[in-house]
Amino acid sequence: MATAEQHYILPRGSFDKPVKILIVVAPYYKDIADNMIAGARAEIEAWGATHDLIEVPGALEVPTAIGMAERMSNFDGYVAIGCVIRGETTHYDTVCNDSSRGITLLGLQGLCIGNGILTVETRKQAEVRADPSDQNKGGGAAAAALHLVALERKWGAARKGVGFTPASDEYQIAGAAKGKPTA
């Protein structure tokens, strides 16, 4: 069992500029989610950061909400919180795989996300992992997001756009002056 294992935990970092984290939670198992939120909040506050919290219907909506927040707001990082407990159907596999894949894809695009969506076989496993005084997976997810924010700031480069970038106004004006189409 995981509780018998020794794990290395990176030391907390610090920031010279404010950090704002968004906790996105799917509270399907409310008691488990509440414990994970408590762990995440404590870790965020220990780093000297601030946070907001939003709820979404389920684990599949967590990556979508994070993507929306990234496009429409000003958060430095994100903590994904939820719990998926195996049931009698393959729905468990779909929810686990697709929520994780969505979060991973957002991370590969440069978002600083700590994945705290538990994927467990039993409620007891979830309770142990969610408990802030035991495995504290909510706190661990918050720490992961904050370590990624620190890494992003260490490298100091502004985020680069991905994909198609429209021509600048100067290029369009220059093209029009030469008789070339501008759009």
N, C-alpha and C positions, 0 to 999 in steps of 0.2 A: 504494500500500500504506500501511497505517496507520502503519508505523514512520517514514515520511518526514514525517509531519504533526507540527506543533507543537501541544501541548495545554496549556491552563492547568490547573493543579492547585491546588485550594484549600489554604491553609496549614493545618497541623494545629492543632487546638484543644486545650483542656485542661479538666479538670473539677475542681470543688471537692469533689465527693462521688464515692465509688467507682462505677465502671461495669463491668458484667458482660455480656459478649457470648457468645452461643451460635453456634458455627460448625456448620452442618448441611451435611454433605458426602455426595454420592452418588459413591462411588469406583469407578465402572464402569471408567474408564481410570485405574488407580491411580497411575501415574507423573505424570500430568497433575494429578490431584487432590492428590497430595502436594506438588507445586510450588505449587499455589494455596493450600494450607493454610499452607505456609511463609511465603508472602507475606502472608497474612491475619494470622497470628500475629505476625509482625514489626511490622506496622502497628498492631495492637491494643496491643502492648507499648510501641511508641513513643508512643502516646497516654496511657500509664499505666493502661490498663484491664486487666481480667483476662478469661479466656475458658474455656469448656468446649467440647468437641467431641463430636458424635455422628455416626454413619454411618447412612445409609438405603439401601435397595436401588437406587433410581434417582432421576432428576431429577423425576419425577412425584410422588415421595413427599416431596420437600423442603418444599413449602408445607404439607403436612399436618403434618409434624413440627414446623415452626415454629408453626403454629396450636395444636398440642397443648402445646408448651412455653409459649406465651403464657398459655394457660388454667391450666396446672398448675405453673408455676415462677415465677421472679423475675428473668428476664433483662431488661436494658435495651434490647438490640438483638440483631439476628441477621445472620449472614453466610451466604448461600446459595451453595454451591460444587458444581459439577458440570460435565460436558462432554457435549455431544451433537454427534456427528459425522455428517454426512449419509451415509445409506446408499442402498440401492436402492429403498426403499419410502417411502410417505408417513408411516410411523411417525415419522420425523424431524420432520415438520411438526407432528404432534400433540404430541409430547413438548416441542418448543420452545415452541409456542403455549400449551399448557396449564400448563406449569411457570411460564412467565413471567406468565400471567394470574393464577394462584394467588398468586404473590408480590405482584403489583400490587394485587390485591384486599385482601390482608392489610395492605399499606402504606396503602391508602386507609382502612382501619379504624383507623389510628393506630400500627401497628407500625413500628419503625425497622429496615428491612431493606436490606442491600446485596446486590444481585443479581449473583453471580459465576458464574452458570451459562453457560458458553461455548456458543455455537451456531455451529458452524463447518462449512466444506466439507471440510477435510482435517485429518489428524492434525498435519501440520506447522504449520498455522495455530493449532491448539490448543497445541502445544508452545511456540510463540513467545509467545502470550498468557498462558500459565500461568507462564512462567519469571520468577522474582522479579527477575532481573537484566535482563530485557527489558521486556515490556509489563506484567507484574505485575498481572494482573487480579484475583488473590486479594487483594492489598494494596489495590487500588482499591475492591473490594467492601467490605472492612473499613472503609476510610476513609469510604465513603458511609454505612454504618450509623452510624459514630461521629459524623459531621456531623449526621445526623438526630437522634441522641440529644442532641447539643449544642443543636440548634434546639428540640427539645422542652423541654429544661431552661431555655433562654433564655425561652421563653414562659411557663414555670412553671405552667401550669394542670394540674390533675389530669385524668386521662383521664375522659371522660364515658361513661356506659353508653349502649349503642345498643339500641334495640328496646324490648320490653315490660319494664316495671319493676313488680314486684308492690307492692301497697299496703303501707304501713308498719304495724307492729303498733299504733301509736297510732290510725291511721285505722280499723283493724279493730275495736279496742275501742270507739272513739267510735261507729262504725256499729252495733255490737251494742247499745250503750246506747240507741240511738234505735229499736231494733227492726228494723234493716236487716240483710240478709244480710252475713256477713263473708267469705265465700269465693265 
